[in-house]
Amino acid sequence: MRHGKKVNHLSRQSGHRKSMLANMACSLIEHKRINTTVAKAKALKQFVEPLVTKSKEDTTHNRRIVFTYLRNKYAVTELFREVAAKVGDRPGGYTRIIKLGNRLGDNADMAMIELVDFNELYNGGKKEEKKAKSRRGGKAKKAEVTAPEAKAPEAPAAESTENAEAAE
């Protein structure tokens, strides 16, 4: 029985499993998202999250530790330069697993695992929506900032006289 055993062996011996997770982690770092089975995605999440945490502090020691896991100097460089710069303020949860359904050939549960900060649909859309929702008075403030001070008071005065004439 597997009481207290938290590692998913993925029906592989330890050397094969470590190599597979290292290759998948390198692909995830390079491409920012990959498609795989749900079980492999969950195992990869446990494998790659501590490495991303290590990359937040760029020291020679941390680079060597991460290199022992990944065994790919280009992936280590990408992780410490680009990925660490984006996730520097995030306290954890660097990856997201999205289930895609079943694979046609063998009906395996498929999932997409991605680095959270590199998805423009989720991150970019939220910032734009917040700006779009604050519509009340937003245009008048922008007009005052861009227009010279002498012209700014004239515009509201002209609007108030037009409104007064329309009311009569």
Secondary structure as GFF3:
##gff-version 3
##sequence-region A 1 168
A	DSSP	alpha_helix	14	31	.	.	.	ID=ss1
A	DSSP	beta_strand	33	37	.	.	.	ID=ss2
A	DSSP	alpha_helix	38	55	.	.	.	ID=ss3
A	DSSP	alpha_helix	60	70	.	.	.	ID=ss4
A	DSSP	alpha_helix	73	78	.	.	.	ID=ss5
A	DSSP	pi_helix	79	83	.	.	.	ID=ss6
A	DSSP	alpha_helix	84	86	.	.	.	ID=ss7
A	DSSP	beta_strand	95	102	.	.	.	ID=ss8
A	DSSP	beta_strand	109	115	.	.	.	ID=ss9
A	DSSP	three_ten_helix	116	118	.	.	.	ID=ss10
A	DSSP	alpha_helix	120	133	.	.	.	ID=ss11
A	DSSP	alpha_helix	138	146	.	.	.	ID=ss12
A	DSSP	alpha_helix	151	167	.	.	.	ID=ss13
###
